[in-house]
C-alpha cells in the first residue's frame, strides 16, 4: 500500500482559550499541543520531531503556522461538512488565527514555571488494560521492493473471546505501511508472502491499520469474534527501500468472554468485485474517475468506514443510495486524499442501511505530472495491484446485521484526557468523551454527581476518580474511571519584616516560610537574583521582592516592597581655609544624629560654626539631628603663632577691651608694640613708654596686640574694636 512514511506534523489544534491578549506557550499553546499534537509528536511517536516542550516547539513555530494556515494540518482528511466522526481532529478558523497570532508575535513562552506539565504516554499500549498481547518474531526486511509478509501468532485462547478494543504498535513505524489483522481458527496453511489475503479461505479480517490509525474500540455490547485457539495473522506491508531494516510489530487486545454482538470487517467496495466502469487502470498522463457499487440484502448497521487508495489517488467519496427515492446515507468524503495519512473513520452514531440501498464510492485518480505524489517521472501506466506503485480503490466497513434500536448504540464510552492527569494546584485538564447526536452526559467525581457537568467535555481542577454516564435513547453506559492527581503547591510567603525601610548603608533580611523539600529562588522587580537560593535574603536596595518556591510544583509569593531610608548630605568647610580642618561631612540617613568637629591649625583658634551665615554652635564639636541637607562653616581666628593666653610680662594693663577706637596700654617699662589684623597683616607698630600709652584703631574688628620688652620677653592679647 504505502512506501516509507514521509514526515508528518501531527499537530492538531483544538479551540484556543486565551488567557492573555497574545497567546503564549504556558497559558495557551501547550494545552493545545498536549491535547492534539503530542500523541504523535513525542519521543517514540510516529511524528518526526517532538513538541513536548517549549524548547521543542519554538524552532518549529513557523512551520506549524504554515501547515495550519494552509489547512495541511491537522492531518484529518475527511470533510467535516459532509459527516462528523468520533474524536475527529478538525481545526476551526478561530484556532488557525490563534496559532498564527502566537507565531507572528514571536511564539512567546509566557512564564514557563507555570506551564502545564507534559502528558505521559505509553509506547506499549493505549488500551489501558490489555488482555492479549502478541508480537511477531524479530523480522528483517529482505528486499528493497514492496514486501508483504504474513506472521502467524497463536492466540492461546482456550475459549471463545470477543475483542472490544484492538491496536497495532509498529515495531518500526518508519517502514510499516499497513497491517491487515486476520483471525483463523483452522489448520489451513498460511502463505507467508501472499498479499491481500492469507492463503486460507477461513481467515477473517478483523482490523486494518495504516499510518495515523488509532486503536479501535467497539460499541458497548459488541466485539470482534476470537474463537478458541484461533490464530492471529498479521499481514504487514513493508514499504520499498527498507532492505535490512528490523521490525517487531505488536498487536494488543482488550477481550471479554461475555457474549457480544459480532462485528464483521470487510472491503465491501473494492476494485475487484465492485467497479462499474473498470478495470482500474490509469494510463500515463491521464486522469480517471471510477465508480463502485455493491448491494447486500437485508438491513445492516454500519459502524466505520476506511477508504484506501495509493499514490495516484486524489479524492474518494462513499455513501449509500436508495435508487428509488434518491435518498442518500453519507459515509465519508475525502476531497484531498493523503496517501501518508489513512485512518478508520468511526461514526459517532451507528448508521442503519436499510434493505434496498446500494453502497457506492467514487474516486478520482491523477496520473500526470500535476500530481506531486506520482511515484514515476515521467508518469507510467498504472493498474490495480498490491505494490505501492500500483493502485487500489477500496472501502473497508465495520458492520453487523441491524437490530431494532441500533441507532442508540453507544459507540464509545471512553474518557480521553486532553493533557496530563497529574498536575499542580491551579492547573487543570479537560476530560472528553464521545460527542454525537442525541447523547446526554452526567459526570461523577468519586461516585458523586457533579452538578452541572452534563456535556461531553469536563474541565477538572481537583483530584479524584472521574467517570461519565453516557445515555443515548434507552441505552446507558458508564465509562471506566479516570484518576486525576493534583499535587499541592508549596507555601510561598515572605514574613513581613518589622520595617520596610532599608537603613542607609544597611540591609533588611527577608525570610521565606520554610517547608520540607522546598527549594527557593529570590527575585527583585521580577528579575531573578543569581545565586540567591536560600530561604532568606539580605536586601540592600529598594525594590519589589518575591520568592519562588518549588517542591515539584511552583508557587510565587506576594511581593514585599522595600524602600531605602532618605539621605541628606552634610558639607563642612573652614574659613579661612588655612585656619583648620573639619570632620563629619558625608551622606547620612534621615533622622541620624550627626557630629562635626573643627580642628584649628597652628596660628589659628576656633571661633564658631555657622550655617548660611548664622551661628549655630560655639563648640568645637557640633551634634545635631539631620532632617535636610546641611552646609556648615567652621570659623577660625588667626593668632600669628602666639597664644593670647601666654603671659611672660608683668605690670602690663590693656583697657578698655572691647574698645571703641582707642585702647590704653599701661606699661611699667619700655615696650615694642605690633598690632595685626585677622588676616595677619601688620597694621600698627610703635614704641611704648613707661606710662599709659594711647593707641587708636579706627576699623572695627579683632586685633592681636603683641608686646615685647628689651630682654625678649613677650605677650599677646586680643582686642575687639567695636563701632
Secondary structure as UniProt FT lines:
FT   HELIX           25..29
FT   HELIX           30..36
FT   TURN            37..40
FT   TURN            43..44
FT   HELIX           54..58
FT   TURN            59..60
FT   HELIX           61..69
FT   TURN            70..71
FT   TURN            80..82
FT   TURN            86..87
FT   HELIX           93..104
FT   TURN            105..106
FT   HELIX           112..114
FT   STRAND          132..135
FT   STRAND          139..140
FT   STRAND          147..154
FT   STRAND          161..169
FT   TURN            173..175
FT   STRAND          176..184
FT   TURN            192..193
FT   TURN            201..202
FT   STRAND          204..210
FT   TURN            211..212
FT   STRAND          216..217
FT   TURN            220..221
FT   STRAND          222..226
FT   TURN            228..229
FT   STRAND          231..238
FT   TURN            243..244
FT   STRAND          246..247
FT   STRAND          250..256
FT   STRAND          261..262
FT   STRAND          264..270
FT   TURN            271..273
FT   STRAND          281..282
FT   TURN            284..285
FT   STRAND          286..294
FT   STRAND          300..308
FT   TURN            311..312
FT   STRAND          313..322
FT   TURN            323..326
FT   STRAND          327..334
FT   TURN            339..340
FT   STRAND          345..353
FT   TURN            355..356
FT   STRAND          357..367
FT   TURN            369..370
FT   TURN            372..373
FT   STRAND          382..384
FT   TURN            388..389
FT   STRAND          394..401
FT   TURN            404..405
FT   HELIX           406..408
FT   STRAND          416..417
FT   STRAND          422..424
FT   TURN            425..426
FT   STRAND          429..432
FT   TURN            437..438
FT   STRAND          440..445
FT   TURN            446..447
FT   STRAND          448..449
FT   TURN            451..452
FT   STRAND          457..460
FT   STRAND          464..472
FT   TURN            473..474
FT   STRAND          475..478
FT   STRAND          482..487
FT   STRAND          494..495
FT   STRAND          501..502
FT   TURN            504..505
FT   STRAND          508..512
FT   TURN            516..517
FT   STRAND          519..524
FT   TURN            525..526
FT   STRAND          527..528
FT   TURN            530..531
FT   STRAND          536..539
FT   STRAND          543..550
FT   STRAND          554..556
FT   STRAND          560..564
FT   STRAND          567..575
FT   HELIX           577..579
FT   STRAND          580..583
FT   STRAND          586..589
FT   TURN            590..591
FT   STRAND          593..600
FT   TURN            602..603
FT   STRAND          604..611
FT   TURN            612..613
FT   STRAND          614..617
FT   STRAND          621..625
FT   STRAND          630..638
FT   TURN            640..641
FT   TURN            644..645
FT   STRAND          653..655
FT   STRAND          662..666
FT   STRAND          671..676
FT   TURN            678..679
FT   STRAND          682..688
FT   STRAND          692..696
FT   STRAND          701..708
FT   TURN            710..711
FT   STRAND          714..721
//
